[in-house]
Amino acid sequence: MPLGPINPDVEHMVVAAMLFGPLYFFVRRMVLRLNRVLEDRATILEEVTGGQAAELRREAEEIRAAREAMLSEARREAARVRQRALEEGAALIAAAREDGVRERGEVLADGKAGIEAERLAADTELRFHVPELASVLASRIVGEPVAATTGSGR
């Protein structure tokens, strides 16, 4: 059976058929495995992107968003409490300062009044003893006893 310019030998055709058969079955088996792996991969990707995993991911995102909102609200509340405590502390310090200034004024006024009373008492006592002290001093200077006058010389 002439095939034209390419005229294969029968022996070559038999060897080619014997080699092609196992090669065909080997490649077919590999293609089937490859298709199965690709289908498994597609199934896994579908589960990850649109299946139960995606639903779990959405739930996790919702929980995370809720947690972030709670944390944000807690931070704002803590800032408000901090600010209120700062204001209350400043008010307490101002009140304590006012009390201190008032008490200092009272202590100074009491001290001044006490000093003035003691000064007047010392002045009165000294005025009572001045004539006697003056006569003693004059007696020392003059060298003779000088009598003390009991009345005021003014």
C-alpha positions in Angstrom: 0.0 0.0 0.0 1.7 3.0 -1.3 1.2 6.2 0.7 3.0 8.6 -1.5 6.5 10.1 -1.1 6.6 8.8 2.5 6.4 5.1 2.4 6.9 3.7 5.9 7.9 0.2 6.5 5.5 -2.2 8.2 8.0 -3.0 10.9 8.4 0.7 11.7 4.6 1.0 11.9 4.4 -1.9 14.3 7.1 -0.5 16.6 5.5 2.9 16.5 2.1 1.5 17.4 3.6 -0.6 20.2 5.4 2.6 21.6 2.4 4.8 21.0 0.0 2.6 23.0 1.7 2.8 26.4 2.6 6.5 25.8 -1.1 7.2 25.1 -2.3 5.5 28.2 0.4 7.1 30.3 -0.5 10.6 29.0 -4.2 9.9 29.4 -3.7 8.9 33.0 -1.7 12.0 33.7 -4.3 14.2 32.1 -7.0 12.6 34.2 -5.0 13.2 37.4 -4.3 16.8 36.3 -8.0 17.4 35.7 -8.9 15.9 39.1 -6.3 18.1 40.8 -7.6 21.2 39.0 -11.2 20.4 40.0 -10.1 19.9 43.6 -8.3 23.2 43.5 -11.3 24.9 42.0 -13.5 23.5 44.7 -11.2 24.7 47.4 -11.0 28.1 45.9 -14.7 28.3 45.7 -15.1 27.3 49.3 -12.5 30.0 50.3 -14.0 32.7 48.2 -17.7 32.0 48.3 -18.4 29.1 50.5 -18.5 28.5 54.3 -15.0 30.0 54.7 -16.2 33.3 53.2 -19.2 33.3 55.5 -16.9 32.7 58.5 -14.6 35.5 57.3 -17.6 37.9 57.0 -18.7 36.9 60.6 -15.1 37.5 61.8 -15.0 40.9 60.1 -18.4 41.8 61.7 -17.1 40.7 65.1 -13.9 42.7 64.6 -15.8 45.8 63.6 -18.1 45.5 66.6 -15.0 45.0 68.9 -13.3 48.1 67.3 -16.5 50.1 67.9 -16.6 49.0 71.5 -12.9 49.8 72.0 -13.4 53.2 70.4 -16.4 54.0 72.6 -14.4 52.8 75.7 -11.5 55.1 74.7 -13.8 58.1 74.3 -15.4 57.3 77.7 -12.0 57.0 79.3 -11.0 60.4 77.8 -14.2 62.0 79.2 -13.5 60.5 82.6 -9.9 61.7 82.5 -11.0 65.2 81.5 -13.7 65.3 84.2 -11.1 64.1 86.8 -8.7 66.7 85.6 -11.3 69.4 85.9 -12.4 68.2 89.4 -8.7 68.1 90.5 -8.1 71.6 89.3 -11.3 72.8 91.1 -10.1 71.0 94.3 -6.7 72.5 94.0 -8.2 76.0 93.5 -10.5 75.5 96.5 -7.6 74.3 98.6 -5.5 77.3 97.5 -8.4 79.7 98.4 -8.7 78.0 101.8 -4.9 78.3 102.3 -4.9 82.0 101.4 -7.9 82.6 103.7 -6.3 80.7 106.6 -3.0 82.5 105.9 -4.8 85.8 106.1 -6.5 84.8 109.4 -3.2 83.7 110.9 -1.5 86.9 109.8 -4.4 89.0 111.2 -4.3 87.0 114.5 -0.5 87.3 114.6 -0.6 91.1 114.0 -3.3 91.5 116.6 -1.3 89.4 119.1 1.9 91.4 118.3 0.0 94.7 118.7 -1.4 93.5 122.1 2.0 92.5 123.3 3.5 95.8 122.1 0.9 97.7 123.9 1.4 95.7 127.1 5.2 96.1 126.8 4.7 99.9 126.2 2.4 100.2 129.2 4.8 98.3 131.4 7.8 100.3 130.2 6.0 103.6 130.7 5.4 102.5 134.3 9.1 101.8 134.8 10.6 104.6 132.7 10.7 107.2 135.5 12.4 104.8 137.9 14.9 103.7 135.2 15.5 107.4 134.2 16.3 108.4 137.8 18.7 105.4 138.2 20.5 106.4 135.0 20.6 110.0 136.0 22.0 109.1 139.4 24.8 107.1 137.7 25.6 110.0 135.4 25.5 112.7 138.0 27.0 110.7 140.8 24.3 111.7 143.3 20.9 110.1 143.9 18.1 111.8 141.8 14.5 111.3 142.9 12.2 109.7 140.5 9.0 111.6 139.5 5.8 109.7 139.5 3.9 111.8 137.1 4.3 112.3 133.4 6.6 115.2 132.5 4.6 116.3 129.5 
